[in-house]
Amino acid sequence: MNPATLSPPTPASTPGRTRLGSETLFRHLIRVSQALAGRLDMQAAIQAVSDELAAILPHDHLDVCILRQDHHTAFEAGAHTDWSLNAHPLPIEGSPIRAVLLGQEPYLISGDALADPRFHFDGAFAHPILDQNLQSRLHVPLLVRGEIIGALSCSKRVRDFYDARDLGFARHVADVLAPYFYALRTAEDARRLAIEEAEGRAREDALREGALRLTEELERERQRIGMDLHDLTLADLTRLHRRIARMREAGMARLREAGGPGPEGWEALEAVEAELARTMAGLREIIDDARPNILQLFGLAEGIEDFLGRALDGSGSGIAWRFADQSFGAADHLSETLRVALFRIVQEAVNNAAHHAEPSLIEVELRREGEALAIEVRDDGIGFASLAQRKRVGGIRNMQTRARLVGASFAIGRRGDRQGTLVQIQLPVDGADKTQGPAREGVR
């Protein structure tokens, strides 16, 4: 910067004010730059600048306002006003110097801002001018690569203090301040974003932890209900079944001894006994689903394979199934809660397909994909025909919810060959053992 470009010494327009020479102004400008060094926040920076400017650009109030989208925040030295003391950023449209902030005017100079209509308009946040008696005002924009990032403002409590001879130096000061305040704004935005991201991650972790706890409690309650059904309801039904069987056998024996007609009255009792046996078999399936003992004892792969056999072979559905485990033990390192959650999703997907998609084959595959455990459930059924889709939507929502609760991704759609449906689940398993053990496959 060339000292010759600064305003030359001229007679003062304000009584008692002495104008400094170009060399002196340049030295003070260098000091302004030096004063900024090491200032890590905007308020400390504007205070340091105010102290250095006192001799060359006198002021009772100095502020820098920084733009953020359609609002601005002020940092003040000297008199402190509602421009900086307000708890929230102020809209640009209400700023008394909006013409400079919006680039409508290259600068503003006023000898009596108390009465200057440029500062007073409908909606203007101009009362600090009146409250602090800021009569003389000088405003220049802060420019970085042609973009207005804010404005530098100087004010005095006397009239007609600033004139065009102060404008050049104020612009030089603004040129020094602009990149520094731009860097501070960028750093502050980065800090705020980092804090928001950290808070977001903390909330997400807390929600996931809460979801895992909820999943554990739901599974524990489900198992408790299964145990109660086994120990109470199924036990009562078993005793009732045996009692009916004994009554039928005793009645049949008496009829045979009496040599009477055929046991027409006991046929209905025999039908009740058979229906009760079917009910008990269905209840045992519910209990087995509520207490996945194979899953808990031997792991996710064994639990899924056992479930496929019971759900498809044991039901007489006629649906073939295939199971492949290419995960190389990745699921073995998951917590019991995660294993149960994944098992429930597979269980829902298989039941959905079996009940609504009319498939001839259901396939389940576990595999390791980088740092994730991937599970696919495929069927060759009717896919998302309108009726099937309406029936399956509740189950799909259940699967989506379970996946979200444990931080897994979930997707469902047509298979690549357009034959049937594909359900995909992926769960990050960063801590899993990457040693590739034997793969296994089951087919029925």
C-alpha positions in Angstrom: 0.0 0.0 0.0 1.4 3.4 -1.0 1.2 6.2 1.5 0.7 8.6 -1.4 -2.8 7.1 -1.9 -3.9 8.3 1.6 -5.7 11.6 2.1 -3.1 14.5 2.1 -3.1 16.8 5.1 -5.7 19.5 4.8 -7.2 22.1 7.1 -9.6 20.6 9.6 -13.3 21.1 8.9 -14.2 20.6 12.5 -13.0 23.1 15.1 -10.1 21.7 17.2 -9.5 18.7 14.9 -6.0 18.3 13.4 -5.5 16.3 10.2 -2.4 14.0 10.1 0.0 13.7 7.2 0.1 10.8 4.8 3.2 9.2 6.4 1.6 9.3 9.8 -1.6 7.9 8.5 0.2 5.1 6.8 2.1 4.2 10.0 -1.2 4.1 11.9 -2.7 1.9 9.2 0.2 -0.6 9.7 -0.5 -0.5 13.4 -4.1 -1.4 12.7 -3.0 -4.4 10.8 -0.5 -5.4 13.6 -3.3 -4.9 16.2 -5.3 -7.6 14.5 -2.6 -10.2 14.8 -3.5 -13.0 17.3 -7.1 -11.8 17.7 -9.2 -14.9 17.6 -12.7 -13.4 18.0 -14.4 -10.5 16.4 -15.1 -8.5 19.5 -11.4 -8.5 20.6 -10.5 -7.6 17.0 -12.8 -4.5 16.8 -11.6 -3.3 20.2 -8.0 -3.5 19.2 -8.8 -1.6 15.9 -10.7 1.0 17.9 -7.7 1.8 20.1 -5.4 2.2 17.1 -7.9 4.3 15.1 -8.6 6.8 17.9 -5.9 9.2 16.8 -6.5 9.1 13.1 -10.2 8.4 12.7 -11.7 9.7 16.0 -15.0 8.1 17.1 -17.3 7.8 20.0 -18.7 4.6 18.5 -17.1 2.1 16.2 -18.7 -1.1 14.9 -18.2 -3.8 12.3 -21.3 -5.6 11.2 -20.9 -9.0 9.5 -23.4 -10.5 7.1 -24.8 -14.0 7.4 -27.3 -14.6 4.6 -30.1 -12.1 5.2 -29.1 -11.1 8.7 -26.1 -9.3 10.3 -24.3 -9.3 13.6 -22.6 -6.2 15.0 -19.4 -5.9 17.1 -18.9 -2.6 18.8 -16.3 -0.6 20.5 -16.8 2.6 22.5 -20.6 3.0 23.1 -22.4 -0.4 23.1 -25.9 -0.4 21.8 -28.7 -2.8 20.9 -27.0 -3.4 17.6 -24.6 -5.8 19.4 -26.4 -6.4 22.7 -29.4 -7.9 20.9 -29.6 -11.7 21.6 -30.3 -12.5 17.9 -28.9 -11.4 14.5 -30.8 -8.6 13.0 -32.4 -8.6 9.5 -30.6 -6.6 6.9 -33.8 -5.0 5.8 -34.1 -3.3 9.2 -30.5 -2.0 9.3 -30.1 1.8 9.1 -27.2 1.2 6.7 -28.9 -1.4 4.5 -28.1 0.7 1.4 -24.4 -0.1 2.0 -24.9 -3.7 3.1 -27.0 -4.4 0.0 -24.6 -2.6 -2.3 -27.1 0.1 -3.3 -24.7 2.8 -2.1 -20.8 2.8 -2.2 -20.7 4.6 1.2 -22.7 6.8 3.6 -21.6 10.0 5.2 -24.0 12.1 7.3 -23.4 15.2 9.4 -26.6 14.8 11.3 -27.8 11.2 11.4 -30.5 12.1 14.0 -32.5 13.8 11.2 -31.1 12.1 8.1 -34.0 10.3 6.4 -31.6 7.7 5.0 -31.3 6.2 8.5 -34.9 6.5 9.5 -37.6 4.5 7.5 -40.4 2.2 8.3 -39.0 -0.8 10.2 -35.5 0.7 10.7 -33.7 -0.5 13.8 -32.4 3.0 14.3 -33.1 3.9 17.9 -29.5 3.5 19.0 -28.6 6.5 16.8 -31.0 8.6 18.9 -30.3 6.9 22.2 -26.5 7.5 21.9 -26.8 10.9 20.0 -24.7 9.6 17.2 -24.9 12.7 14.9 -21.9 12.3 12.6 -21.7 8.9 10.8 -19.4 7.4 8.2 -20.0 3.9 6.7 -18.0 1.9 4.1 -18.4 -1.7 3.0 -16.1 -4.6 3.8 -15.2 -6.3 0.5 -13.6 -9.7 -0.1 -13.2 -10.7 -3.8 -15.9 -8.2 -4.7 -18.4 -9.6 -2.2 -19.8 -7.4 0.5 -19.3 -9.3 3.8 -20.2 -6.4 6.1 -19.5 -2.8 6.9 -17.3 -0.5 9.0 -19.0 2.3 10.8 -17.6 5.3 12.7 -19.8 7.7 14.7 -19.3 10.9 16.7 -21.6 12.8 19.0 -21.0 16.1 17.3 -22.4 17.3 14.0 -20.4 17.5 10.7 -17.4 15.7 12.0 -16.6 13.5 9.0 -16.2 14.6 5.4 -14.9 13.2 2.1 -11.3 13.5 3.3 -12.0 10.8 5.9 -13.6 8.5 3.3 -10.4 7.4 1.6 -8.7 6.4 4.9 -11.9 4.7 6.1 -11.8 2.6 2.9 -8.1 1.7 3.5 -9.0 0.6 7.0 -11.9 -1.5 5.6 -9.6 -3.1 3.1 -7.3 -4.2 6.0 -10.2 -5.4 8.1 -12.2 -7.3 5.5 -10.0 -10.4 4.9 -9.3 -10.7 8.6 -13.0 -10.6 9.6 -13.9 -12.9 6.7 -11.4 -15.4 8.0 -12.8 -15.0 11.5 -16.4 -15.5 10.2 -15.3 -18.6 8.3 -13.6 -20.0 11.3 -16.6 -19.2 13.5 -18.9 -20.9 11.1 -16.7 -23.9 11.0 -16.6 -24.1 14.8 -20.4 -23.8 15.0 -20.8 -26.4 12.3 -18.4 -28.8 14.1 -20.3 -28.2 17.4 -23.7 -28.8 15.7 -22.3 -32.0 14.1 -20.9 -33.2 17.4 -24.2 -32.5 19.1 -26.0 -34.3 16.3 -23.7 -37.3 16.6 -24.2 -37.3 20.4 -28.0 -37.1 20.0 -27.8 -39.9 17.4 -25.7 -42.0 19.6 -28.0 -41.4 22.6 -31.0 -42.2 20.4 -29.4 -45.4 19.2 -28.4 -46.4 22.7 -31.9 -45.8 23.8 -33.3 -47.7 20.8 -31.0 -50.6 21.7 -32.2 -50.6 25.3 -35.8 -50.4 24.0 -35.1 -53.4 21.7 -33.6 -55.3 24.6 -36.6 -54.6 26.8 -39.0 -55.5 24.0 -37.2 -58.8 23.3 -37.0 -59.5 27.1 -40.7 -58.9 27.4 -41.4 -61.0 24.3 -39.4 -63.9 25.9 -41.2 -63.5 29.2 -44.5 -63.8 27.4 -43.2 -66.8 25.6 -42.2 -68.4 28.9 -45.6 -67.6 30.4 -47.3 -69.1 27.5 -45.2 -72.2 27.8 -45.4 -72.6 31.6 -49.0 -71.6 32.0 -51.2 -71.5 28.9 -49.6 -74.4 27.0 -49.4 -76.4 30.3 -53.1 -75.8 30.9 -54.0 -76.8 27.3 -51.8 -79.9 27.6 -53.7 -81.0 30.8 -57.0 -80.3 29.1 -56.0 -82.3 26.1 -55.0 -85.3 28.2 -58.2 -85.0 30.2 -60.3 -85.0 27.0 -58.3 -87.9 25.7 -58.9 -89.9 28.9 -62.6 -89.1 28.8 -62.9 -90.2 25.2 -61.0 -93.4 25.8 -63.0 -94.2 28.9 -66.3 -93.6 27.2 -65.3 -95.7 24.2 -64.3 -98.5 26.6 -67.7 -98.4 28.4 -69.6 -98.5 25.1 -67.6 -101.5 23.9 -68.2 -103.3 27.2 -71.9 -102.6 27.0 -72.1 -103.8 23.4 -74.1 -100.7 22.5 -74.3 -98.8 19.3 -71.3 -97.0 17.8 -69.9 -94.1 19.8 -71.8 -91.3 17.9 -71.7 -89.0 21.0 -68.0 -89.3 21.3 -67.2 -88.3 17.7 -67.6 -84.6 18.6 -65.3 -85.0 21.5 -62.7 -86.6 19.2 -63.0 -83.6 16.9 -62.5 -81.2 19.9 -59.4 -83.2 20.9 -57.9 -82.9 17.4 -58.6 -79.2 17.2 -57.1 -78.7 20.6 -53.9 -80.5 19.4 -53.7 -78.2 16.4 -54.1 -75.2 18.7 -51.3 -76.4 20.9 -49.0 -77.0 17.9 -49.7 -73.4 16.7 -49.0 -72.1 20.2 -45.7 -74.0 20.3 -44.7 -72.2 17.1 -45.5 -68.8 18.7 -43.5 -69.8 21.8 -40.5 -70.9 19.6 -40.6 -67.6 17.8 -40.8 -65.7 21.1 -37.9 -67.6 22.5 -35.3 -68.1 19.7 -33.1 -70.5 21.7 -31.1 -71.7 18.7 -30.2 -68.0 17.9 -29.1 -67.4 21.5 -27.2 -70.7 21.8 -25.5 -71.0 18.4 -25.7 -67.6 16.7 -27.5 -65.7 13.9 -26.7 -68.0 11.0 -27.9 -71.1 12.8 -30.9 -69.3 14.2 -32.0 -68.2 10.7 -31.5 -71.6 9.2 -33.5 -73.3 12.0 -36.3 -70.7 11.5 -36.4 -71.4 7.8 -36.8 -75.1 8.4 -39.5 -74.7 11.0 -41.4 -71.9 9.1 -41.4 -73.5 5.7 -40.8 -77.3 6.0 -42.8 -77.6 9.2 -45.8 -75.6 7.9 -46.4 -77.8 4.9 -46.3 -74.7 2.7 -44.5 -76.5 -0.1 -42.1 -73.5 -0.4 -38.5 -74.5 -1.1 -35.8 -72.5 0.7 -32.1 -71.9 0.4 -29.7 -70.4 3.0 -26.1 -69.2 2.4 -23.7 -67.9 5.0 -20.8 -66.0 3.4 -20.3 -63.7 6.4 -17.2 -65.5 7.7 -18.3 -65.2 11.3 -19.0 -61.4 11.2 -22.3 -61.8 13.0 -20.7 -63.7 15.9 -19.2 -60.5 17.1 -22.5 -58.6 17.3 -24.2 -58.1 20.6 -27.2 -60.3 21.4 -29.5 -57.3 20.9 -28.2 -56.7 17.4 -28.4 -60.4 16.5 -32.0 -60.6 17.7 -33.0 -57.4 15.8 -31.5 -58.8 12.5 -33.2 -62.1 13.1 -36.6 -60.4 13.6 -36.2 -58.5 10.3 -35.3 -61.8 8.4 -38.2 -63.5 10.2 -40.6 -60.7 9.1 -39.3 -60.7 5.6 -39.7 -64.5 5.2 -43.2 -64.6 6.7 -44.2 -61.7 4.5 -43.0 -63.5 1.4 -44.5 -66.8 2.5 -47.9 -65.4 3.3 -48.4 -62.8 0.6 -46.1 -63.3 -2.4 -47.0 -66.9 -3.4 -43.3 -67.9 -4.0 -42.0 -71.3 -4.9 -38.5 -70.4 -3.4 -37.3 -68.2 -0.7 -33.5 -67.5 -0.3 -31.6 -65.9 2.6 -28.0 -64.9 2.3 -25.6 -63.5 4.9 -22.3 -62.0 3.6 -19.5 -59.7 4.6 -19.2 -56.5 2.6 -16.2 -54.4 3.7 -17.1 -53.0 7.1 -20.7 -54.1 7.0 -22.8 -57.3 7.4 -25.2 -57.6 4.5 -28.4 -59.7 4.6 -30.6 -60.4 1.6 -34.0 -62.1 1.5 -35.1 -63.0 -2.0 -38.3 -64.7 -3.3 -39.6 -65.5 -6.7 -43.2 -64.6 -5.9 -45.7 -62.1 -7.4 -43.7 -59.1 -6.0 -45.6 -55.9 -5.4 -48.9 -56.5 -7.1 -51.5 -54.1 -5.7 -53.2 -56.6 -3.4 -50.0 -58.1 -2.1 -48.5 -54.7 -1.5 -51.5 -53.6 0.6 -51.2 -56.8 2.7 -47.4 -56.4 3.1 -47.1 -52.7 4.0 -47.5 -53.3 7.8 -44.7 -55.9 7.8 -42.4 -53.6 5.7 -42.9 -50.8 8.2 -42.0 -53.1 11.1 -38.8 -54.1 9.3 -37.9 -50.4 8.5 -38.5 -49.5 12.2 -36.4 -52.4 13.5 -33.5 -51.5 11.1 -33.6 -47.8 12.0 -33.5 -48.6 15.7 -30.2 -50.5 15.4 -28.6 -48.2 12.9 -28.9 -50.5 9.9 -29.9 -49.5 6.4 -33.0 -51.2 4.9 -34.2 -51.4 1.3 -36.9 -53.4 -0.5 -37.9 -53.6 -4.1 -38.0 -55.8 -7.2 -35.2 -58.3 -7.8 -32.7 -57.5 -10.6 -34.4 -60.1 -12.9 -37.8 -58.6 -12.1 -38.9 -61.9 -10.6 -40.2 -61.4 -7.1 -38.9 -59.3 -4.2 -35.5 -58.4 -2.7 -35.1 -57.2 0.9 -31.6 -55.8 1.7 -30.2 -55.0 5.2 -26.8 -53.6 5.9 -25.3 -53.1 9.4 -21.8 -51.6 10.1 -19.6 -54.1 11.9 -16.3 -52.1 12.3 -15.2 -54.3 15.2 -15.9 -57.6 13.6 -13.1 -60.2 13.0 -12.1 -60.1 9.3 -10.6 -63.6 9.4 -12.4 -65.6 6.7 -13.6 -68.8 8.2 -15.6 -71.5 6.4 -18.8 -70.5 4.5 -21.9 -72.7 4.8 -25.0 -73.2 2.8 -28.3 -74.9 3.5 -31.0 -76.0 1.0 -34.4 -77.5 1.4 
